[in-house]
Amino acid sequence: MTKIYCYERCTTCKKALAWCDSNGVKYEKIDIKGDHPDEATLRELHKKSGLPLKKFFNTSGMLYREQNLSQKLPDMSEDEQFKILASDGMLVKRPLLVTESSVCTGFKEAEWKKILGV
């Protein structure tokens, strides 16, 4: 089943879920703040996505800015980055779309159409 990690107050997440609903996409909604992916899950999702790890960070989030991660990440090992990413769901780019064969960070309609076959 398709999973979508999202945050209920995020307008992009709301837009993505509305798009899924209007296109008949069945999905499991997961609260990224309360039930965020752990380090092992993030490692698996990262590998499956083929994306650079930095694409998994919510670079526009308050927590990211408060922790000054834009300055710190380049000097961190991948293991350190995974640990910090797994520490709080608000650091994870959302919505996070997970299917059997793909992982996508953020909502880009054309990309979601391709992944979901809509």
Legacy VTK file of the C-alpha trace (Angstrom):
# vtk DataFile Version 3.0
C-alpha trace
ASCII
DATASET POLYDATA
POINTS 118 float
0.000 0.000 0.000
1.079 3.551 -0.705
2.108 5.474 2.404
2.248 9.226 2.739
4.086 10.748 5.678
2.608 14.189 6.234
1.932 16.922 8.761
-1.691 17.980 9.180
-0.915 21.714 9.290
1.296 21.659 6.178
-0.415 23.218 3.150
1.704 21.202 0.709
0.655 17.997 2.472
-2.994 19.038 2.314
-2.617 19.752 -1.405
-0.963 16.360 -2.008
-3.661 14.449 -0.095
-6.432 16.339 -1.902
-4.745 15.509 -5.203
-4.587 11.807 -4.230
-8.253 11.845 -3.192
-9.366 13.499 -6.439
-7.345 10.992 -8.481
-8.605 7.912 -6.645
-5.241 7.067 -5.088
-5.597 4.853 -2.032
-3.029 5.574 0.655
-2.177 5.222 4.316
-1.637 8.623 5.917
1.085 8.698 8.567
1.636 11.648 10.896
5.277 12.582 10.363
5.427 14.448 13.668
3.930 11.777 15.909
4.978 8.655 14.006
8.101 9.722 12.145
10.362 7.201 10.434
13.190 5.820 12.543
16.801 5.684 11.410
16.562 2.189 9.905
13.435 3.155 7.941
15.060 6.374 6.720
18.104 4.428 5.544
15.854 2.040 3.635
13.795 4.878 2.115
16.923 6.783 1.145
18.379 3.746 -0.611
15.103 3.054 -2.419
14.735 6.688 -3.527
18.092 7.079 -5.228
18.062 10.706 -4.015
20.870 12.534 -2.239
20.339 12.404 1.531
20.024 16.198 1.697
16.723 15.889 -0.239
15.222 14.238 2.848
15.724 17.332 5.003
12.942 19.891 5.435
15.208 22.847 4.712
12.412 25.390 5.128
11.382 24.160 8.582
11.885 26.081 11.807
13.766 23.244 13.474
16.204 23.002 10.554
16.905 26.735 10.794
17.067 26.770 14.615
19.689 24.022 14.575
21.628 25.843 11.825
21.743 22.614 9.847
22.518 24.295 6.539
25.949 25.095 8.006
26.413 21.817 9.898
25.286 19.171 7.385
28.195 19.525 4.943
30.628 18.596 7.730
28.543 15.704 9.109
29.002 12.072 8.185
26.085 10.262 6.592
25.565 8.351 9.863
25.328 11.630 11.785
22.874 12.999 9.237
20.651 9.925 9.548
20.683 10.189 13.348
19.636 13.833 13.333
17.028 13.241 10.624
15.505 10.409 12.669
15.449 12.518 15.840
12.400 14.576 14.850
9.808 14.143 12.100
9.716 17.889 11.542
13.212 17.645 10.042
11.962 15.306 7.299
10.868 16.777 3.959
7.152 16.301 3.486
5.022 14.938 2.159
7.059 11.776 1.884
5.508 9.398 -0.641
6.402 5.720 -0.265
5.266 3.010 -2.687
6.449 -0.552 -3.242
9.074 0.617 -5.724
9.587 4.355 -5.153
10.156 7.079 -2.598
9.544 10.747 -3.331
10.144 13.772 -1.117
7.879 16.790 -1.476
4.893 17.139 -3.777
5.443 17.626 -7.483
2.281 16.637 -9.330
4.038 15.381 -12.472
6.385 13.212 -10.424
3.540 11.797 -8.325
1.517 11.055 -11.496
4.426 9.073 -12.880
5.101 7.171 -9.652
1.430 6.428 -8.952
0.469 5.718 -12.559
-2.325 8.299 -12.586
LINES 1 119
118 0 1 2 3 4 5 6 7 8 9 10 11 12 13 14 15 16 17 18 19 20 21 22 23 24 25 26 27 28 29 30 31 32 33 34 35 36 37 38 39 40 41 42 43 44 45 46 47 48 49 50 51 52 53 54 55 56 57 58 59 60 61 62 63 64 65 66 67 68 69 70 71 72 73 74 75 76 77 78 79 80 81 82 83 84 85 86 87 88 89 90 91 92 93 94 95 96 97 98 99 100 101 102 103 104 105 106 107 108 109 110 111 112 113 114 115 116 117
